[in-house]
């Protein structure tokens, strides 16, 4: 029988802080501002977009402490259990001297109204502890989740570049050994479960514990990064009777690479999956780079993006085009299903009572197969797709032996263009064939018009993306869309 602990424990200022039962969905931002009077962390959007609320969480990793910037506005307070919490107030030295990042911001004249400044400082601080580089694209990626209303990005980028180029050390480096010991001590604690005003919070360590909890609470809300569920609280003011946090289920955090393909645990964050997916194919890496921001990628998970069933989720179309399979688990056992069959209708997924998403498997495509994925959005960084398309293609000479086409944003679920596929298979891969097939795209999709794009735009853009794919996979284009996993031999 599982032994439960009822007090939240985290590290702050080099010591362990204990909390009794709290509202399971109290945000970390509200705790800092209203309970701890740490008002350097700001509320700008309350939905994880602007970065004014950025704080840093530290966790024990294989090579020391891994520091990650997160949005406090949608991070539930109990999820910092077992971690180190760092806010902007913690950066100064004991004698009150500015932290090197703060000093760099001053010297670059990188503050204007100042409201967003603490969030930028925390993002640069986290990057400083994670191998910062002076590469402009890297800096832009790091800062994409922090918005400056005064449009002062130039000096802020300069401050980030100066910190990266200096190889700066700080007092967090000096006490890393002590902090790491405390983190390991907390990792050995019993499973966290507490009750507050009749509502429950669980943080199981194993899939067996998770399955048992969901067997007893089949209507529980599963939370990994809270990048979606957090908005249920901040925007919709929902009450969640039972919250089950997945961040401590170690089996869900693993990526296994074999000759057959990639097995990705449902709890793997986008940041953790990014390098491996980039090795599989550069387009997958670029897709991850354009999903939200560093803060969101540090929390949001591959499995969460699938399980919430959003028709505009960016990863499912690519995974479906690659013929991925999903494993779902419950106390009753395990089921494996093609990912495309998981999405039944808008807001409805093939999850039975007590089940949860455990893994997604991406098979290695056939030798010589082509793959591409494209995201269309109004902004390049941190924007929701108007549509997102993915295609995988296998040719025998110049004949289409197999093709899989999937779009998000074109229907109530991520959906394959099966009619178009049928019209292409067995035909020459050329403009004439594609033009005929594209005339049937209206049989596959009847997209809606909304704030992101009109129905007509979506249909036209989807057709043009397929034309782009044709150019890129024939002699008239780059012909560099072959997919494979680095280090894996293909039969």
N, C-alpha and C positions, 0 to 999 in steps of 0.2 A: 504494500500500500504506500502511495506517495506521501512523503512528509512535507507539509507545507509551512512556509514562513509568511508572516502577516505584515512585516514592516519593509517598506521600500528603503534601499540603501544605495547611496551614490557617493562619489568623491568630489569634494569642493574645497579649494584652498589647502590641498594636501591632507585632508582628513575625511573620515567616513561620516556622512550625514545620514541620520535615520528619520524616517517619516512614518507616522501611523497611517491608518486608512484615510484615503482622500477620495474625492470624486474621481472615478476611473478615467473620465474623459476631460478632466481639467487640463488645459493646455499648459505647456511649459512656460509660454509667454505670460499667461495670467498669473501663474505661480511666482515667477520672477518679479513681476511688476507689483502685484497686489499683496503677496505674502512676504516677499523678501525685500521689497522696495529697491530692487535693482532695475532702475528705469533707463539705463543705457540701452537696453534691448527694446526696440520700438515696435509698435503696431502700425503697419501701413495698409495692408490689404486683407489680412486674416485669411489668406488662402494659399500662401506659399509662393507668391509671384514676385514680390518687390524686394525681398531680402533684408528689409530694415530690422527684422527680428532675428537675424542670423546669430546663432551661438555655435560653439564647437563641443563635440562629444568625443571623448577618448576611450578607446577599447584596446584590450590586450591583443596584439597580433603576433605573428611568428617572429618578427624582427623588432619587437618593441611595441610601443604604443602607436596605434593608428588614429590620427585625429581627423575628424570629418565635420565640415560645416553643415548645419541643418537649420530648417525653419522652425523656430520655437512656436510660431503661431498655430501650427497644426500638429506639433509633436505632443502626444499625451504625456503628462508628467510621469506616470508609473513606468513608461518605457525607458527612462534614463536609469532605472535600477541596474546596478552593476557597472555603471560607466562613470567616467570623469566628466564633470560639467565645467565649462569655461565660458565666462561672459566677458564683455569688454572691460568691466570693472576689475577683472582679475589680471589684466595684462601688465599694469604698471609694476615697477619694482617696489620693494619694501620701503625704500626711501622716497617714493613718490615719483621717481623719474619715469618718463614716458617709455613705453615699450618701443623697440626698434621699428615696428610697423607704424605705430602712431607717430613716431618721429619722422619717418619717411613721408607720411601724409602731410605733416606740417611743412617739411622742407620743399615738397613739390607743390605747395599751395593747393592741395587736393580737396579742401573742404569749402563749401559755399554756405548753404543754409545750415548744413550740419546734421539734418535729420537722418539721412541715409548713411552717414559716415561710420557709425559703430558697426553696421552690417558689413560694409566694405572692409573695414579693419579686420573683422573676424574671418572673412573669406580669405584675405591675404595671409592672415596668421595661420590658418589651417594649411594653406598651400605651402607656406614657409616650412612647415613641419612634414611635408609630404613630397619633398624633392622639387621645389619650385624651379622653373626655368625662365629665361628671358624671352623665350619664343612668344611672339605676339598672339598667335592663335591660341596657345596654351593659356595665356593671361586672359584673353577674351572669353575662353571657356570657363575659367575660374570665376570671372566677374559677371557672366551673363545673367546670373540669378540675383544680381543687385542692381536696382534701378535708381538713377539719380535724377530727380525732378529738375535740377538746375542744369542738366546736360554737361556736367563737369568731368566727363570720362577721361579726357586726355591726361590731366594731371594725376588722376587715380591710377591709370595704366602706368604712368611714369614711376609712381611710388612702388607699385607692384614689381616693376622691372628692376628698380634699384635694390629692393629687398632680395630678389632672386639672385641678382648678380653679386651681392655682398656675401652670400653664404652665412647669413646671420645666425647666431646662437642666442638663446635667452634662458631665463630661469626655469622654464619648463624642461628644457634640455638637461639642465643641471640636476633636477630632482626626478628625472625620468625613472631611474632605478627604484626609488622609493614608491613612486606612484604605480609602477608596474607591479610591485609586490602587493600593494593594496588591491589593485584590480584582480589579480590572481586569487587573492583571499576572498573577494566577493564572488568570484566565479565558482567557488566551492560551496556557496551557500545553498540551502534547500530551495525548492521551487516556490516562487512567489504566488500566493493567493490570498486576497483579502476581500472583505465585504464592506460596503459603505451604503447605508440607507437602503438595504435590501438588494443592492446591485453588486455584481461580482466582477473581479479582475483576476485572470489567470495568466501565467507566463510559463508554460511547460517547457521542459528541456528535451523531450524525445517525441517521436511521432506516435509512440504507443500511448504516452500521457495525453497527447493532443487528441488522439482518436477516442480515448476513454472520456475526456471532458466533453467532446462533441456528442458522444453517445448519450451523456446525461443532459447536455444542453444543446440540442440540435439547432436551436434558433439563435445561437450565440453569434456575435459579430467578430469575425476574424480581422485582426489588424497586424499589418507588417510595417509598412512605412507611414501609414495614415495619410498618404498623399491624396487619397480620395475620401476615406472615412473622416478625416479631420474636418473636411468641409461640411460633412453632415452636422457637425457640432457647431462650427463657427458661423455657418450660413443658414442652416436649416434648424438649428437648435433642437436636434433630436435627443431623446433619452435612450441610451443603450443599456438594457438590463444586464447583459453578460458580455464582457469583452475578453477575448482570448488573444494575447500577443504572441506572434510567431517568431519574434526576433531571437529567441534563445533556443529554438529547436535546431541544434547543430546539423542534423541530417539534411535539413532543408537549405542549408547554406553552401552546399558542395557543388562543384562542377567536375565532372568526370569526362575525360577525353579518351576515346578508344578508336580502334580502326573502323568501327561501325558508325561513330558519330559522337555527338556531344550530349551528355545527360546533365541537365541543369536543374538544380533544386529550386522549388517554387519560392524559396526565401532568399535567393541570390539577388542582390541589388543590381541595378543597372551599372553602377560604378564598378562593382566587383566583376560583372560579366563582360564589361567593355573590352578589355584586352583579348580575351578568348574569342569573343564574337568578331573582333577586328581581324584576328588571325584566320578565322573561318572564311570571311570575305570582307574586303574593305567597305562595301556598302552597308553591311550590318554595323560596323564600327561607326560609320558616318551617321547612320540612323540613330544610334544611341547618343551620339554627340548632340543631335538636334532634339532629343527628347527632354523637354523641360530645362532644368538648370542643374548645376553641380549639387546644390542642396537637395533637390528632389531626387536626383539620381543616386545620391548617397543613402536615401531612405526607400524610395520606390523599388518594387521587386518585379522580376519577370512574371512570377506566378500571380502577383496581385493584379498586374495589367491584364492578364488573361482572365482571372476569376471574376473581376468586376464586369466583364462582358461589354465594355464600351464599344460602340460601333466605330469610334474614331481613335481607338487605341492604336499606337504606331507599330508595336511589335507583332501582333497576331497576323496581319497580312503577310509579312515576311516569313514567319514560321509556317504558315499554311502553304505558301508557295514552295517551301522546302520540304513539304510532306511530313511535318512534325507530328509526333504522337504525345498524348497526355496521359499521365498516370494519376488517378484519383484514389484516395484511400479512406477507409472508415474502419470502425471496429469490426465490421462484418467481413472486410477483406479489401482487395485491390482490383480496380478495373483499368484497362488501357483502352483508349479511344483515339481515333484520328482527331487532331485538334479542330479541324473544320466542323466536325460533328458535335463538338462541345457547345457551339453557339447555336441555340435553337431559334430564338426570336429576340427582339429587342428586350433587354433586361432579363432574359430567361436563358440560363445555362444548364447543361446536363450534369447537375450536382444533386445527388439524392440526399436524403436526410442523414446527417452525421458525416457526410463526405467532405474532404478538402483536397485541393490540388497539391500533389506531392512533387512531381517532376515533369519536365517537358524534354522530350528526346528529339534531337535534330539529326537525321541520318546523313551520312556523307553522300552527296550526289554521285551519279555515275561519272566516270572519267570523261572530261570534255564538256560537261554540262555547263550552261551559262545561267547566271543569276544576276538580278538587279532589283533594287528597291528605291523608290522615289517618294519624297515628301513634298507636298505643295501646301504652303501656308503663307499668310500675309507678312509675317516677320520671319527672318531666318532663325533667330534664336528664341527659345522659350515660347513657342506658340503652338496651339492646337492645330492639327491638320485640317485643311479643307477636304483633302483626300490624300490617302497614302496607298501607293501601289507597289506590288512585288510580282516578279515573274521569274520562273525557272524554265529553262528550255534545253532539250536534248535533241541534237540533229544527227541523222545518219546521212552523211554527205550533205546535201542541201535540203533534205526532206525533214519535216517536223515529225520526229518519232514520239515525242512527249512534250507537253507544255502545261504549266500550271500558272494561272493568272488570278491574283487575289487583290481586291481593293477594300480599304476601309473608308468610311465616310460616304459610301455609295448606296448603303442599305441599312437596315436595322441591326445588322451584325456584320462582322468581316465576312466577305462573300466572294466565292470564286466565280469567274466568268466562264461557266461551263459550256455555254452555247458557242461563245467565241473560240474556246479551246477545241471543241469538236470540229468547228469549221476549219481549223488550222492543221489538225493532226492528219498526217499522210499527204500533206500538200507541200509545195515548195515554199521555203522561208524567204519570201520576197514581197515587194510592195503591192503587187497585184493581188496576191493571196490575202495579205493583211487587210487591204481595203475592203475586200468582199466580206471578210470575217467581222470587221468593225461595224459593218452595216447592221449586224445582229446584236450589238451590245445592248440596245434597248430592251432586248428580250431577257437579259441577265439583270439589269439594274433599272430602277425607277427612283433615282435620288430625289431628296427634298431640297428646297431652297431654304436657307437660313442665313444667319448673320455672317457666316464664314464664306459662303459661296452660293450661287444660284444653281438650280438643277441643270440648266443648259451649260454652265461653266464646268460643272463636275463631269458631265458626259464628254464634253469636248476635251477637257484636260486628260481624262482617262484614256481616250483614244490617242491623243498625242503622246502620252507616255509610252504606249505600246509602239508607236512609230519610232520614238526615240530608242527604245530597246532594240528594235529591228536594225536601226542604223549602227548601234553600238556592237551588235553581234554578227555583223556581216562585213565583207571586204570593204564596203564603203565607209565603215566606221572604225573604231579603235579595235574591235574584236578582242577586248581584254576582260570580258565579263565571266571568265571561267572561274568556277567556285571550287574551294578545297580547304582543308584544314592544315595549317602549317605543321610540319613534322609528322603527318600521317601519310603512309604510303597508300596509293590508290590502286586497286586491282583492275 
